[in-house]
Amino acid sequence: MRVLWVTNGIMPVMLQAMGKPAGIGGGWLDEPARLLAQDPEIELTIVSPWTGKDIFHKSLPGIEYYLVPETYMDRMKNPGKKHRAYCKALLEKIDPDVIHMHGSEFAGMLSFVEQSDKPKLSSIQGLISKINSDYFYGGIKMPSWFGCLMPWNIRAYLPMKLQYARNKWRAKSEIRQMQKMDAVVGCTRWDYTYSKMMNPNLGYYKIDYAIRREFSQDRWDLEKCDKHTIMVSSMAVPLKGMHKAIEALALLRRKYPDAKLRVVGHNVLAKKRKVGYPYYLYKKAKKLGVLDAIEALGPQDVYGMINTLKASHTFVLSSFIENGPNSMMEAMYLGVPCVCSYVGGAMQFAKEGEEALFYRFEESEILAYEIDRIWQNDELAVNLSQNAAEKAKRFETFEQVYLKYKEVYADMQERYKR
């Protein structure tokens, strides 16, 4: 069976083959790709966008990998004639039996979706058409367009307003993609509900997220962690709720003057000329007097994430929306006590009060209260740790994901024959 994967970014395995740093994105696809590539019944081809001038091809063990040129407008709004021509040529060359799109958030996918009559499958990562319309601003009270242009607002609010407007392009392209898809892969009630709302005729295959095996080979220890330290996994966009974590930190500092908030991911606070959400965060942290208590660690590889999680007293998922919360699942694997917002699919991965503590995303006061419960009660912290690690043992492995992918491809080949 000839299987074509289309991804939104270059996978680490390809970056390494090109002699470039592997980066931190896309690692969750490497293992199932490797397993599929070793399967004698599968011919795997992967196509990803890049900023080069022409199609680039490289043969990897068991994988034919192509990079297709993609402009900003191809990616964000609508693929142009040149992009479509590149992708049509690749479709004719590869002649796939099944096309598997990993993510629906970028418009470039349309060049494959709208130019092929082969069975098409999309893995739900996040549905930007729902996320952008309802959750993008993370509860921040935004001024009107006119208010955003005022001198005292322009630096913080206008860039966020423009990013929201740009995402509306991507939302429209996602809806177009979903209406052309035969089926989706998801794992939560949230992605099932909203993908079906875009296209009631979609087939739905349930495959849970798998977490890299390195997280199952280590454990958090209350006696070895840095007490009164919170870890949050992103501060890149408002919907990740970093501003609410900062508000909770300010409340906790009244009782725990040594409390710290560590953040991994792109260090938006490091920029000298901060605009948009980074500037909003900077101003909020400075106003609340907690700027010196925030440690922005930058992007981390798998071992950096493990070490940061192990050194944390509590992991916090502060997002206003998450479908499948990978960072929370990684923390659970290690047994880090978790406090998570009631959002998306998070409640399907941990039981309230036993494997994690939950709060409503807008209530930073309750977030601070739940963190305080863990910090003042070692028995609770240890119980949450043990129960979370035990639950994580039942999460799906990459081997299970690979086998389910193979079953899905065979089913689609039979079910959606043209």
SULRANOR-V218738 format. One record per run of one state. SS is the DSSP state (@ for helix, = for strand, . for the rest). FROM is the first residue (numbers start at 1). LEN is the number of residues. Records with the same first field share a line. If there is no record, write none. Layout:
# SULRANOR-V218738
SS = FROM-LEN + FROM-LEN
This chain:
# SULRANOR-V218738
. = 1-1 + 8-4 + 18-9 + 39-4 + 51-5 + 61-2 + 70-2 + 77-4 + 95-3 + 103-4 + 114-5 + 124-4 + 136-9 + 149-5 + 181-2 + 187-2 + 199-4 + 207-6 + 218-11 + 233-5 + 241-1 + 253-7 + 265-3 + 271-6 + 289-2 + 299-3 + 311-3 + 318-8 + 335-3 + 342-4 + 349-3 + 353-3 + 360-4 + 377-1 + 393-5 + 416-3
= = 2-6 + 43-8 + 56-5 + 63-7 + 98-5 + 119-5 + 183-4 + 203-4 + 229-4 + 260-5 + 294-5 + 314-4 + 338-4 + 352-1 + 356-4
@ = 12-6 + 27-12 + 72-5 + 81-14 + 107-7 + 128-8 + 145-4 + 154-27 + 189-10 + 213-5 + 238-3 + 242-11 + 268-3 + 277-12 + 291-3 + 302-9 + 326-9 + 346-3 + 364-13 + 378-15 + 398-18
